[in-house]
Amino acid sequence: MQYVGIDFGTTNTAVAVADRDGAVQLAALKGAPHWRTVLYFEPGGGLTAGAPAIARYLETGGEGRLVQSIKSHLASSSFSKTTIFGRRWALEDMIAAYLRQVRAASPVDLGSRAVVGRPVRYWGADTAEDDTRAVDRMRTALATAGFDDVVFEFEPVGAAARYAARLDHDELIVVADFGGGTTDFSVIRVGPTAGGTVLANAGIGISGDAFDARVIDAIVAPALGLRTRYKVDEFGAEAPVPAWIYGHLRRWHYLSFLKEESTLRLLERVTRGALEPARIERLVRIVDEDLGMLLHRSVEGAKVRLSGADEDRVALEQIDLDLPIARASFDGWIGEDLDAIGGVLDGVLEKAGVAAADVDRVFATGGSSLVPAVRARLAARFGAAKLEGGDELTSVAWGLAARARQVFG
């Protein structure tokens, strides 16, 4: 009997399974501990997901359409379907297609029952109704993919189970889960006798993707024509290149939709009249050649490398882009985001009735927990000695599998 935990993330997805004895292991997806949450649609009807999708995208030169961060649309009342190569795709069907390929890539039979992670607050959810919509859509997608007996669990609670498995004593912990789309906090008592008593949860739709967007805004978008102008008619009248285009550029899950016909026509007009044509040409090539994934990988790579260096570069040779980036500048760009995240942390501690000094350990997980400015904020609040990490991209899935054994065992 396998007990399945699924961490379907904005950026990455991981699956873990527990056996009857409580031993937990990752279900390596075609040998990888986790997959990117991406789908690649080809003009001829081919569809791949995760790591194979990225490989296929690179192999075909990006002739198809890469769709990323599909989780971020779940709470939206305005987005339900899109057209890809003449076929209408509902959001739930895209997620189900991804999950079916996850199932096929797993080395073990995942069955029909699972504990599935969810953020405390979905990205873009402004109301409880938005969160309910997201959960309902996710449940529909899971059922379509063959998971018809599902229990949802907060992602930081899953991560807490991973941390608690190491303990031989009780602790009061804060789980800080910095994902791709959201940051979640849980205050929990864990350990052999405490079990997993949740005192409070809170979340905000700001995390790794938002940090990447700050880099796009600060250095990438200007290199692609932001704040430049173009001639709109034969009499020489000028207008600014529409800023909303760069708003789409800053998010993975918006960039894929810049290839709509009306946007392509607008970019043709801008190109004809561009006063700084080299910059606009870079922008057009990113859209035409579907280079968004490579662009965001370059931005994310620079962000990751800044965790251990004072300077790095955002480079994309396909469009002759090579931009310096300093950690000090990056820390400044994300300062507003960190302030907002800090406000949520204040709130969850107050809700739990806990002071920072009372916390025994802070378990920081998720890829963006490795950003030095993030860790510095946590250290300033709780003390550096209390910070703990590890298994940043897989701890949630591990804990969800352990939780599945409790729920279904």
C-alpha positions as CSV (number, residue, x, y, z in Angstrom):
1,M,0.0,0.0,0.0
2,Q,1.4,3.4,-1.0
3,Y,0.4,6.7,0.6
4,V,0.9,9.5,-1.8
5,G,1.7,13.2,-1.3
6,I,1.7,15.7,-4.2
7,D,3.3,19.1,-4.0
8,F,1.9,20.8,-7.2
9,G,3.8,24.1,-7.1
10,T,3.9,27.2,-9.1
11,T,7.4,26.6,-10.2
12,N,8.2,23.0,-9.3
13,T,6.2,19.8,-8.6
14,A,7.4,16.9,-6.4
15,V,5.7,13.6,-5.4
16,A,6.5,11.4,-2.4
17,V,5.1,8.1,-1.2
18,A,5.0,6.5,2.3
19,D,4.7,2.8,3.0
20,R,2.7,1.1,5.8
21,D,5.7,1.3,8.1
22,G,5.9,5.0,7.7
23,A,9.1,5.1,5.5
24,V,8.9,8.0,3.0
25,Q,10.7,8.4,-0.2
26,L,10.5,10.7,-3.2
27,A,8.9,9.3,-6.3
28,A,11.6,10.2,-8.8
29,L,9.9,11.5,-12.0
30,K,11.9,9.8,-14.8
31,G,14.9,10.0,-12.4
32,A,14.4,13.6,-11.3
33,P,13.5,14.5,-7.7
34,H,11.1,17.2,-9.0
35,W,9.8,18.6,-12.2
36,R,9.3,22.1,-13.5
37,T,5.6,22.9,-13.6
38,V,5.5,23.5,-17.3
39,L,3.6,22.1,-20.4
40,Y,4.9,22.2,-23.9
41,F,2.3,22.2,-26.8
42,E,3.5,21.4,-30.3
43,P,1.7,22.5,-33.5
44,G,1.2,18.9,-34.5
45,G,-0.6,18.0,-31.2
46,G,2.3,16.7,-29.2
47,L,2.2,17.5,-25.5
48,T,4.9,17.0,-22.9
49,A,5.2,18.1,-19.2
50,G,8.0,18.8,-16.7
51,A,11.6,18.0,-17.5
52,P,10.7,16.3,-20.8
53,A,8.8,19.4,-21.8
54,I,11.8,21.6,-21.3
55,A,14.0,19.1,-23.2
56,R,11.5,19.0,-26.1
57,Y,11.2,22.8,-26.1
58,L,15.0,23.1,-26.6
59,E,15.1,20.2,-29.1
60,T,12.4,21.8,-31.4
61,G,13.8,25.3,-31.1
62,G,10.7,26.6,-29.3
63,E,8.4,26.1,-32.3
64,G,5.6,25.2,-30.0
65,R,4.1,27.0,-27.0
66,L,5.5,26.7,-23.5
67,V,2.9,27.3,-20.7
68,Q,4.3,27.9,-17.2
69,S,3.0,28.7,-13.7
70,I,-0.5,27.4,-14.5
71,K,-1.1,27.1,-10.7
72,S,-1.2,30.9,-10.6
73,H,-4.4,31.1,-12.5
74,L,-6.4,28.9,-10.2
75,A,-8.0,31.7,-8.1
76,S,-8.7,33.9,-11.1
77,S,-12.4,34.5,-12.0
78,S,-11.3,36.1,-15.3
79,F,-9.2,33.3,-16.7
80,S,-10.8,29.9,-17.5
81,K,-9.7,28.9,-21.0
82,T,-7.2,29.7,-23.7
83,T,-6.7,28.7,-27.3
84,I,-3.5,26.8,-28.2
85,F,-3.0,25.8,-31.8
86,G,-6.7,26.0,-32.5
87,R,-7.8,24.0,-29.5
88,R,-9.6,25.4,-26.5
89,W,-8.0,24.4,-23.2
90,A,-9.7,24.8,-19.9
91,L,-7.4,25.5,-17.0
92,E,-8.4,22.4,-15.2
93,D,-7.7,20.3,-18.3
94,M,-4.2,21.7,-18.6
95,I,-3.4,20.9,-15.0
96,A,-4.9,17.4,-15.5
97,A,-2.7,16.9,-18.5
98,Y,0.3,17.8,-16.4
99,L,-0.7,15.5,-13.6
100,R,-1.3,12.6,-15.9
101,Q,2.2,12.9,-17.2
102,V,3.5,13.1,-13.6
103,R,1.6,9.9,-12.9
104,A,3.1,8.2,-16.0
105,A,6.6,9.3,-15.0
106,S,6.4,7.9,-11.5
107,P,8.3,4.7,-10.8
108,V,5.4,3.5,-8.6
109,D,1.7,3.3,-9.1
110,L,0.2,6.5,-7.5
111,G,-3.3,5.1,-7.3
112,S,-6.3,7.3,-6.8
113,R,-5.8,8.7,-3.3
114,A,-3.5,11.5,-2.3
115,V,-2.9,14.3,0.1
116,V,-2.2,17.4,-2.0
117,G,-0.6,20.6,-0.9
118,R,-2.1,24.0,-1.2
119,P,-0.9,27.4,-0.2
120,V,-2.5,29.1,2.8
121,R,-3.5,31.8,0.3
122,Y,-3.5,31.1,-3.4
123,W,-1.7,33.6,-5.7
124,G,-4.2,36.3,-6.8
125,A,-6.8,35.3,-4.2
126,D,-8.4,38.5,-2.7
127,T,-11.3,36.8,-1.1
128,A,-12.4,33.5,0.5
129,E,-14.4,32.9,-2.6
130,D,-11.3,33.1,-4.7
131,D,-9.6,30.5,-2.6
132,T,-12.6,28.2,-2.8
133,R,-12.6,28.6,-6.6
134,A,-8.9,27.6,-6.6
135,V,-9.5,24.5,-4.5
136,D,-12.5,23.5,-6.5
137,R,-10.6,23.8,-9.8
138,M,-7.7,21.9,-8.4
139,R,-10.0,19.1,-7.2
140,T,-11.6,18.8,-10.7
141,A,-8.1,18.6,-12.3
142,L,-7.0,16.0,-9.9
143,A,-10.1,13.9,-10.5
144,T,-9.7,14.1,-14.2
145,A,-6.1,12.9,-13.7
146,G,-7.3,9.9,-11.7
147,F,-7.0,11.2,-8.2
148,D,-10.6,11.0,-7.0
149,D,-10.0,10.7,-3.3
150,V,-8.1,13.8,-2.3
151,V,-7.4,15.6,1.0
152,F,-5.8,19.1,0.8
153,E,-3.2,20.2,3.3
154,F,-1.4,23.5,3.8
155,E,2.0,23.3,2.3
156,P,3.9,24.6,5.3
157,V,2.1,22.0,7.5
158,G,3.6,19.4,5.1
159,A,7.0,20.9,5.5
160,A,6.6,20.8,9.3
161,A,6.1,17.1,9.1
162,R,9.4,16.7,7.3
163,Y,11.2,18.7,10.0
164,A,9.4,16.9,12.9
165,A,10.6,13.5,11.6
166,R,14.1,14.5,12.8
167,L,13.0,15.2,16.4
168,D,13.2,13.2,19.6
169,H,11.7,16.1,21.6
170,D,8.9,18.7,21.3
171,E,9.5,22.1,19.7
172,L,7.6,25.2,18.9
173,I,8.5,26.1,15.3
174,V,7.7,28.5,12.5
175,V,7.6,27.1,9.0
176,A,8.5,29.7,6.4
177,D,7.7,28.3,3.0
178,F,9.0,30.6,0.2
179,G,7.6,29.1,-3.0
180,G,7.4,30.3,-6.6
181,G,4.1,32.2,-6.3
182,T,3.3,32.4,-2.6
183,T,5.0,32.7,0.8
184,D,3.3,30.8,3.7
185,F,3.9,30.7,7.4
186,S,2.7,28.2,10.0
187,V,3.3,28.3,13.7
188,I,3.2,24.7,14.9
189,R,4.1,22.6,18.0
190,V,5.8,19.4,16.7
191,G,7.5,16.4,18.2
192,P,6.8,13.0,19.7
193,T,4.1,14.2,22.2
194,A,3.0,17.5,20.6
195,G,2.1,15.7,17.3
196,G,1.5,18.6,14.9
197,T,-0.6,21.2,16.7
198,V,-1.1,24.1,14.3
199,L,-1.5,27.4,16.2
200,A,-1.8,29.7,13.2
201,N,-1.4,29.9,9.4
202,A,-1.0,32.9,7.1
203,G,0.2,33.5,3.5
204,I,0.7,36.1,0.8
205,G,1.0,36.0,-3.0
206,I,4.6,37.2,-3.0
207,S,7.7,35.0,-3.4
208,G,10.3,33.8,-5.9
209,D,8.4,34.9,-9.0
210,A,7.9,38.4,-7.6
211,F,11.6,38.6,-6.9
212,D,12.4,37.6,-10.5
213,A,9.9,40.2,-11.6
214,R,11.8,42.9,-9.8
215,V,14.9,42.0,-11.8
216,I,12.9,42.1,-15.0
217,D,11.5,45.6,-14.1
218,A,14.9,47.0,-13.1
219,I,17.3,45.9,-15.8
220,V,15.7,43.5,-18.4
221,A,12.6,45.5,-19.5
222,P,14.6,48.7,-20.2
223,A,17.0,46.6,-22.4
224,L,13.9,45.5,-24.3
225,G,12.5,48.9,-24.9
226,L,10.6,49.9,-21.8
227,R,10.1,53.7,-21.7
228,T,11.2,54.1,-25.4
229,R,9.0,55.6,-28.1
230,Y,7.8,54.8,-31.6
231,K,6.4,56.8,-34.5
232,V,2.7,56.1,-34.9
233,D,2.1,57.7,-38.3
234,E,3.8,59.2,-41.4
235,F,3.6,62.7,-39.9
236,G,6.1,61.8,-37.2
237,A,3.7,61.6,-34.2
238,E,5.2,59.6,-31.4
239,A,3.9,57.4,-28.6
240,P,5.5,55.4,-25.8
241,V,5.8,51.7,-26.3
242,P,2.8,50.4,-24.2
243,A,4.0,49.6,-20.7
244,W,1.5,46.8,-20.2
245,I,3.6,44.6,-22.6
246,Y,6.4,44.6,-20.0
247,G,3.9,43.8,-17.2
248,H,3.2,40.6,-19.1
249,L,7.0,40.1,-19.5
250,R,7.6,40.0,-15.8
251,R,5.5,36.9,-15.1
252,W,6.0,33.5,-16.6
253,H,2.3,32.7,-16.7
254,Y,1.5,36.0,-18.6
255,L,4.5,35.8,-21.0
256,S,3.1,32.7,-22.7
257,F,0.0,34.7,-23.7
258,L,1.8,37.5,-25.5
259,K,1.6,35.5,-28.7
260,E,-2.1,36.5,-29.1
261,E,-2.8,37.8,-32.6
262,S,-3.7,41.3,-31.5
263,T,-0.5,41.7,-29.5
264,L,1.6,40.4,-32.4
265,R,0.0,43.1,-34.7
266,L,0.7,45.8,-32.1
267,L,4.4,44.7,-32.0
268,E,4.6,44.9,-35.8
269,R,3.5,48.5,-35.6
270,V,5.9,49.3,-32.8
271,T,8.8,47.7,-34.7
272,R,8.1,49.7,-37.9
273,G,8.3,53.0,-35.9
274,A,10.7,52.2,-33.1
275,L,13.1,55.0,-32.2
276,E,15.4,52.4,-30.6
277,P,14.9,49.5,-32.9
278,A,17.6,47.2,-31.4
279,R,15.8,47.1,-28.0
280,I,12.4,46.4,-29.6
281,E,13.9,43.7,-31.8
282,R,15.0,41.9,-28.7
283,L,11.5,42.1,-27.3
284,V,9.9,40.8,-30.5
285,R,12.3,37.9,-30.8
286,I,11.5,36.8,-27.2
287,V,7.8,36.7,-28.2
288,D,8.2,35.3,-31.7
289,E,10.7,32.6,-30.8
290,D,9.1,31.8,-27.4
291,L,12.3,32.6,-25.5
292,G,10.4,33.4,-22.3
293,M,11.5,30.2,-20.5
294,L,15.2,30.9,-21.3
295,L,14.9,34.5,-20.2
296,H,13.3,33.6,-16.9
297,R,15.8,30.8,-16.4
298,S,18.6,33.3,-16.9
299,V,17.0,35.7,-14.4
300,E,16.4,32.9,-11.9
301,G,19.9,31.6,-12.3
302,A,21.4,35.0,-11.6
303,K,19.2,35.2,-8.5
304,V,20.4,31.8,-7.3
305,R,24.1,32.6,-7.9
306,L,23.7,35.8,-6.0
307,S,23.1,33.7,-2.9
308,G,26.9,33.0,-2.9
309,A,28.3,36.0,-4.9
310,D,28.2,39.8,-4.7
311,E,27.7,40.2,-8.5
312,D,26.5,38.2,-11.5
313,R,24.9,38.7,-14.9
314,V,21.6,38.1,-16.7
315,A,22.5,36.8,-20.1
316,L,20.6,35.5,-23.1
317,E,22.8,35.0,-26.0
318,Q,20.0,34.4,-28.5
319,I,19.2,38.2,-28.3
320,D,22.6,39.5,-27.4
321,L,21.5,40.3,-23.8
322,D,24.2,40.6,-21.1
323,L,23.3,42.7,-18.1
324,P,25.3,43.0,-14.8
325,I,23.4,42.6,-11.5
326,A,24.7,43.2,-8.0
327,R,23.4,41.5,-4.9
328,A,23.1,44.9,-3.1
329,S,20.9,46.2,-5.9
330,F,18.8,43.0,-5.9
331,D,18.3,43.3,-2.1
332,G,17.0,46.8,-2.6
333,W,14.7,45.9,-5.4
334,I,12.9,43.2,-3.3
335,G,12.8,45.3,-0.1
336,E,9.2,46.2,-0.6
337,D,8.3,42.6,-1.1
338,L,10.2,41.5,2.0
339,D,8.4,44.2,4.0
340,A,5.0,42.8,2.9
341,I,6.1,39.3,3.7
342,G,7.3,40.5,7.1
343,G,3.9,42.0,7.8
344,V,2.3,38.6,7.3
345,L,4.9,37.0,9.6
346,D,4.0,39.6,12.3
347,G,0.3,38.7,11.9
348,V,0.7,35.0,12.1
349,L,2.8,35.3,15.3
350,E,0.2,37.6,16.8
351,K,-2.6,35.3,15.8
352,A,-0.8,32.3,17.4
353,G,-0.1,34.4,20.6
354,V,3.6,33.7,20.2
355,A,6.6,36.0,20.6
356,A,9.7,35.5,18.4
357,A,11.7,34.7,21.5
358,D,9.4,31.8,22.2
359,V,10.1,30.0,18.9
360,D,12.6,27.2,19.2
361,R,13.3,26.8,15.4
362,V,12.4,28.4,12.1
363,F,12.3,25.8,9.3
364,A,12.8,27.7,6.0
365,T,11.9,25.8,2.9
366,G,11.2,26.6,-0.8
367,G,13.8,27.7,-3.3
368,S,13.6,31.4,-2.4
369,S,14.4,30.7,1.2
370,L,18.0,30.5,0.1
371,V,18.0,34.2,-1.0
372,P,20.4,36.0,1.5
373,A,18.1,38.9,2.0
374,V,15.3,36.5,3.0
375,R,17.5,34.7,5.5
376,A,18.8,38.0,6.8
377,R,15.2,39.1,7.6
378,L,14.5,35.8,9.4
379,A,17.8,35.9,11.3
380,A,17.1,39.5,12.4
381,R,13.7,38.4,13.7
382,F,14.5,35.1,15.4
383,G,18.3,34.9,15.6
384,A,20.6,33.1,13.1
385,A,21.1,30.1,15.3
386,K,17.4,29.2,15.1
387,L,17.3,29.0,11.3
388,E,17.2,25.6,9.7
389,G,16.8,24.5,6.1
390,G,17.3,21.5,3.9
391,D,15.3,19.7,1.2
392,E,14.1,23.1,0.0
393,L,12.3,21.8,-3.1
394,T,11.0,18.4,-1.7
395,S,10.3,18.8,2.0
396,V,6.6,19.6,1.4
397,A,6.0,16.5,-0.8
398,W,7.8,14.4,1.9
399,G,5.6,15.7,4.6
400,L,2.4,15.4,2.6
401,A,3.2,11.7,2.0
402,A,3.6,11.2,5.8
403,R,0.3,13.0,6.3
404,A,-1.3,10.7,3.7
405,R,-0.4,7.7,5.8
406,Q,-2.1,9.3,8.8
407,V,-5.2,10.2,6.7
408,F,-5.6,7.0,4.7
409,G,-3.8,4.4,6.9
